[in-house]
Amino acid sequence: MNKNHHSYDVIVMGGGPSGSVTAQLLSRSGLKVKLLNKTKKTAFSCGESLPPQVSPVIKRLHLDQLLLGSCHQPCPGNLSAFGSDEIIETDFIFSPYGNGWHLN
């Protein structure tokens, strides 16, 4: 066997939140996983945000400790403009799940 050849049970394409969680869950189940993420070194990337509604899923997957004490920041609300100049404000102050998260 070529020393550069590696064997994996699963290859996950995409290292965003969904791909990362999928790869982690598969790895936890004992599979050998390769996570591939295509990035452009010159492309601007502003990161990701998670709304408060994902908090129960984050806790169930035992990922909540990864958010605390790391480079990720709590997010009390969002300002967004999708496909128009109108800015929409979403405040999380009344969310039963608490704040959202800015993922770095």
N, CA, C and O of each residue as an XYZ file, in Angstrom:
416
protein
N       0.832     -1.173      0.000
C       0.000      0.000      0.000
C       0.885      1.247      0.000
O       1.881      1.306      0.721
N       0.525      2.222     -0.794
C       1.241      3.489     -0.868
C       1.134      4.199      0.473
O       0.045      4.277      1.042
N       2.253      4.721      0.993
C       2.230      5.371      2.306
C       1.400      6.651      2.300
O       1.015      7.130      3.366
N       1.114      7.220      1.126
C       0.273      8.405      1.038
C      -1.201      8.063      0.895
O      -2.049      8.955      0.903
N      -1.509      6.793      0.766
C      -2.890      6.352      0.602
C      -3.518      6.142      1.978
O      -2.963      5.439      2.822
N      -4.672      6.754      2.196
C      -5.381      6.606      3.460
C      -6.749      5.996      3.182
O      -7.341      6.231      2.129
N      -7.237      5.227      4.115
C      -8.539      4.600      3.984
C      -9.519      5.222      4.976
O      -9.207      5.360      6.159
N     -10.689      5.593      4.498
C     -11.723      6.191      5.333
C     -13.019      5.430      5.120
O     -13.271      4.900      4.038
N     -13.838      5.382      6.160
C     -15.169      4.795      6.037
C     -16.120      5.777      5.375
O     -17.003      5.385      4.613
N     -15.928      7.076      5.677
C     -16.821      8.117      5.176
C     -16.005      9.359      4.850
O     -15.080      9.722      5.577
N     -16.362     10.002      3.747
C     -15.799     11.306      3.416
C     -16.954     12.306      3.436
O     -17.939     12.134      2.718
N     -16.834     13.350      4.260
C     -17.854     14.386      4.362
C     -17.360     15.593      3.584
O     -16.263     16.095      3.825
N     -18.176     16.049      2.655
C     -17.834     17.198      1.822
C     -18.477     18.454      2.409
O     -19.702     18.564      2.453
N     -17.660     19.390      2.854
C     -18.163     20.646      3.389
C     -17.934     20.738      4.878
O     -18.425     19.906      5.641
N     -17.185     21.753      5.300
C     -16.822     21.906      6.700
C     -17.616     22.960      7.443
O     -17.162     23.470      8.467
N     -18.801     23.296      6.940
C     -19.659     24.228      7.672
C     -20.271     23.545      8.884
O     -19.887     22.426      9.225
N     -21.224     24.210      9.539
C     -21.824     23.609     10.729
C     -22.417     22.218     10.496
O     -22.200     21.319     11.308
N     -23.147     22.025      9.421
C     -23.762     20.712      9.175
C     -22.723     19.637      8.888
O     -22.793     18.541      9.442
N     -21.763     19.944      8.029
C     -20.725     18.967      7.701
C     -19.855     18.633      8.896
O     -19.486     17.476      9.100
N     -19.524     19.651      9.692
C     -18.684     19.429     10.869
C     -19.377     18.544     11.894
O     -18.762     17.633     12.447
N     -20.663     18.810     12.151
C     -21.407     17.993     13.115
C     -21.565     16.575     12.591
O     -21.425     15.612     13.345
N     -21.856     16.444     11.304
C     -21.991     15.112     10.711
C     -20.691     14.326     10.862
O     -20.708     13.163     11.266
N     -19.578     14.955     10.539
C     -18.279     14.282     10.664
C     -18.001     13.889     12.112
O     -17.501     12.795     12.375
N     -18.320     14.773     13.043
C     -18.062     14.467     14.450
C     -18.932     13.302     14.933
O     -18.441     12.415     15.632
N     -20.206     13.297     14.570
C     -21.090     12.212     15.003
C     -20.663     10.872     14.408
O     -20.697      9.848     15.091
N     -20.264     10.877     13.148
C     -19.788      9.645     12.522
C     -18.509      9.153     13.188
O     -18.333      7.953     13.401
N     -17.621     10.086     13.514
C     -16.379      9.721     14.185
C     -16.646      9.148     15.576
O     -16.023      8.167     15.982
N     -17.579      9.769     16.300
C     -17.947      9.267     17.627
C     -18.511      7.850     17.570
O     -18.389      7.083     18.525
N     -19.128      7.513     16.441
C     -19.716      6.169     16.312
C     -18.671      5.134     15.906
O     -19.000      3.965     15.705
N     -17.406      5.560     15.783
C     -16.326      4.621     15.512
C     -15.863      4.560     14.073
O     -14.979      3.768     13.747
N     -16.436      5.375     13.202
C     -16.023      5.369     11.803
C     -14.808      6.270     11.603
O     -14.631      7.256     12.318
N     -13.980      5.925     10.633
C     -12.839      6.749     10.259
C     -13.335      7.750      9.213
O     -13.748      7.365      8.119
N     -13.288      9.038      9.563
C     -13.926     10.091      8.775
C     -12.899     11.077      8.239
O     -11.965     11.464      8.941
N     -13.083     11.474      6.998
C     -12.292     12.545      6.382
C     -13.252     13.687      6.095
O     -14.260     13.501      5.413
N     -12.938     14.878      6.618
C     -13.749     16.064      6.388
C     -13.027     16.955      5.393
O     -11.908     17.397      5.652
N     -13.655     17.220      4.265
C     -13.073     18.069      3.230
C     -13.829     19.380      3.161
O     -15.059     19.396      3.146
N     -13.095     20.474      3.118
C     -13.695     21.796      3.024
C     -12.934     22.611      2.001
O     -11.740     22.861      2.167
N     -13.600     23.021      0.964
C     -12.965     23.818     -0.074
C     -13.036     25.293      0.337
O     -14.118     25.856      0.501
N     -11.873     25.895      0.497
C     -11.826     27.314      0.841
C     -10.974     28.053     -0.174
O     -10.019     27.514     -0.734
N     -11.345     29.283     -0.388
C     -10.551     30.158     -1.235
C      -9.787     31.091     -0.315
O     -10.383     31.866      0.434
N      -8.481     31.013     -0.374
C      -7.640     31.813      0.525
C      -7.863     33.311      0.344
O      -7.673     34.080      1.287
N      -8.261     33.734     -0.847
C      -8.433     35.161     -1.102
C      -9.865     35.621     -0.882
O     -10.134     36.822     -0.904
N     -10.790     34.687     -0.668
C     -12.196     35.059     -0.511
C     -12.462     35.623      0.879
O     -11.927     35.129      1.872
N     -13.295     36.662      0.940
C     -13.710     37.227      2.219
C     -14.738     36.308      2.848
O     -15.651     35.835      2.172
N     -14.595     36.055      4.123
C     -15.541     35.226      4.851
C     -15.854     35.896      6.176
O     -14.950     36.222      6.945
N     -17.129     36.097      6.439
C     -17.501     36.776      7.676
C     -17.949     35.796      8.749
O     -18.473     36.223      9.778
N     -17.762     34.515      8.548
C     -18.109     33.541      9.570
C     -19.551     33.102      9.499
O     -20.240     33.332      8.505
N     -19.987     32.485     10.535
C     -21.336     31.935     10.617
C     -21.998     32.417     11.893
O     -21.323     32.829     12.836
N     -23.312     32.363     11.919
C     -24.071     32.645     13.131
C     -25.068     31.524     13.347
O     -25.577     30.932     12.396
N     -25.334     31.245     14.599
C     -26.344     30.256     14.952
C     -27.435     30.954     15.749
O     -27.126     31.691     16.685
N     -28.703     30.745     15.406
C     -29.785     31.338     16.189
C     -29.977     30.561     17.491
O     -29.512     29.427     17.603
N     -30.649     31.151     18.468
C     -30.841     30.488     19.754
C     -31.578     29.150     19.649
O     -31.386     28.276     20.495
N     -32.406     28.980     18.638
C     -33.204     27.768     18.502
C     -32.362     26.506     18.354
O     -32.871     25.403     18.554
N     -31.081     26.647     18.008
C     -30.226     25.459     17.869
C     -29.626     25.016     19.196
O     -28.975     23.973     19.253
N     -29.830     25.786     20.266
C     -29.234     25.452     21.565
C     -29.569     24.045     22.051
O     -28.663     23.356     22.521
N     -30.825     23.574     21.967
C     -31.099     22.203     22.404
C     -30.331     21.151     21.598
O     -29.895     20.142     22.152
N     -30.170     21.381     20.312
C     -29.419     20.444     19.475
C     -27.944     20.465     19.854
O     -27.313     19.413     19.958
N     -27.393     21.659     20.060
C     -25.991     21.805     20.462
C     -25.735     21.050     21.767
O     -24.731     20.350     21.895
N     -26.639     21.191     22.729
C     -26.484     20.501     24.016
C     -26.610     18.995     23.852
O     -25.837     18.240     24.442
N     -27.583     18.548     23.050
C     -27.782     17.112     22.845
C     -26.569     16.468     22.179
O     -26.268     15.301     22.434
N     -25.879     17.211     21.337
C     -24.686     16.706     20.658
C     -23.420     16.890     21.498
O     -22.324     16.537     21.061
N     -23.574     17.442     22.704
C     -22.448     17.695     23.611
C     -21.423     18.646     22.989
O     -20.217     18.478     23.165
N     -21.917     19.634     22.269
C     -21.047     20.624     21.647
C     -21.077     21.965     22.371
O     -20.335     22.880     22.012
N     -21.928     22.087     23.388
C     -22.071     23.369     24.072
C     -20.791     23.823     24.756
O     -20.540     25.025     24.843
N     -19.980     22.901     25.240
C     -18.727     23.292     25.892
C     -17.722     23.866     24.902
O     -16.819     24.606     25.291
N     -17.873     23.530     23.629
C     -16.979     24.085     22.612
C     -17.234     25.579     22.390
O     -16.342     26.314     21.966
N     -18.461     26.017     22.682
C     -18.788     27.428     22.490
C     -18.279     28.291     23.634
O     -17.900     29.444     23.428
N     -18.270     27.737     24.830
C     -17.882     28.504     26.010
C     -16.368     28.600     26.119
O     -15.657     27.620     25.898
N     -15.886     29.775     26.458
C     -14.463     29.965     26.675
C     -13.623     29.833     25.421
O     -12.431     29.538     25.508
N     -14.208     30.040     24.277
C     -13.452     29.923     23.026
C     -13.540     31.235     22.257
O     -13.916     32.268     22.811
N     -13.199     31.183     21.003
C     -13.218     32.394     20.188
C     -14.626     32.730     19.695
O     -14.812     33.769     19.063
N     -15.621     31.882     19.967
C     -17.002     32.155     19.568
C     -17.629     33.134     20.565
O     -17.332     33.093     21.759
N     -18.491     34.005     20.062
C     -19.080     35.045     20.903
C     -20.597     34.913     20.956
O     -21.228     34.573     19.956
N     -21.187     35.184     22.128
C     -22.656     35.208     22.208
C     -23.214     36.287     21.287
O     -22.594     37.330     21.081
N     -24.381     36.021     20.747
C     -25.023     36.946     19.809
C     -26.422     37.285     20.337
O     -27.296     36.418     20.338
N     -26.655     38.528     20.787
C     -27.958     38.900     21.338
C     -29.020     39.178     20.284
O     -30.193     39.348     20.618
N     -28.625     39.227     19.017
C     -29.569     39.486     17.938
C     -28.839     39.598     16.613
O     -27.609     39.594     16.568
N     -29.595     39.696     15.545
C     -29.010     39.788     14.205
C     -29.579     40.970     13.448
O     -30.738     41.341     13.632
N     -28.763     41.551     12.603
C     -29.196     42.489     11.581
C     -28.859     41.833     10.252
O     -27.727     41.397     10.039
N     -29.834     41.762      9.361
C     -29.571     41.088      8.088
C     -30.304     41.777      6.948
O     -31.338     42.417      7.139
N     -29.741     41.627      5.764
C     -30.353     42.126      4.535
C     -30.104     41.087      3.459
O     -28.976     40.926      2.993
N     -31.132     40.396      3.073
C     -31.008     39.345      2.063
C     -31.783     39.731      0.820
O     -33.014     39.743      0.824
N     -31.069     40.045     -0.231
C     -31.688     40.344     -1.513
C     -32.341     41.704     -1.612
O     -33.035     41.975     -2.591
N     -32.141     42.570     -0.627
C     -32.699     43.911     -0.709
C     -31.867     44.843      0.167
O     -30.952     44.405      0.865
N     -32.196     46.128      0.121
C     -31.510     47.103      0.962
C     -32.131     47.208      2.345
O     -31.570     47.860      3.226
N     -33.285     46.575      2.548
C     -33.972     46.642      3.834
C     -33.247     45.789      4.875
O     -32.980     44.610      4.646
N     -32.937     46.391      6.006
C     -32.269     45.681      7.097
C     -33.333     45.182      8.070
O     -34.176     45.949      8.535
N     -33.281     43.904      8.366
C     -34.229     43.271      9.280
C     -33.508     42.971     10.590
O     -32.436     42.366     10.603
N     -34.121     43.408     11.699
C     -33.540     43.186     13.022
C     -34.272     42.033     13.708
O     -35.502     42.002     13.759
N     -33.496     41.089     14.233
C     -34.044     39.981     15.014
C     -33.385     40.029     16.388
O     -32.184     39.798     16.524
N     -34.186     40.329     17.394
C     -33.692     40.441     18.766
C     -33.964     39.131     19.493
O     -35.074     38.602     19.431
N     -32.955     38.605     20.182
C     -33.100     37.326     20.877
C     -33.424     37.485     22.362
O     -33.406     36.499     23.099
N     -33.717     38.703     22.813
C     -33.899     38.941     24.244
C     -35.065     38.144     24.832
O     -35.031     37.792     26.011
N     -36.083     37.855     24.040
C     -37.232     37.107     24.543
C     -37.185     35.625     24.163
O     -38.156     34.901     24.386
N     -36.093     35.180     23.606
C     -35.974     33.775     23.216
C     -35.863     32.892     24.456
O     -35.070     33.188     25.350
N     -36.637     31.825     24.523
C     -36.515     30.904     25.667
C     -35.186     30.145     25.662
O     -34.839     29.496     26.649
N     -34.448     30.223     24.562
C     -33.174     29.510     24.431
C     -31.967     30.390     24.717
O     -30.832     29.919     24.646
N     -32.192     31.659     25.040
C     -31.076     32.560     25.316
C     -30.545     33.203     24.052
O     -31.292     33.467     23.110
N     -29.248     33.450     24.044
C     -28.626     34.130     22.903
C     -28.267     33.149     21.791
O     -28.262     31.934     21.985
N     -27.970     33.708     20.631
C     -27.395     32.927     19.540
C     -25.873     32.961     19.674
O     -25.339     33.353     20.712
N     -25.189     32.547     18.618
C     -23.711     32.509     18.652
C     -23.124     32.984     17.340
O     -23.598     32.628     16.261
N     -22.067     33.808     17.454
C     -21.218     34.137     16.305
C     -20.104     33.098     16.316
O     -19.351     33.007     17.286
N     -19.993     32.319     15.249
C     -18.956     31.297     15.163
C     -17.759     31.840     14.402
O     -17.908     32.377     13.305
N     -16.587     31.703     14.974
C     -15.381     32.178     14.317
C     -14.730     31.019     13.586
O     -13.687     31.194     12.956
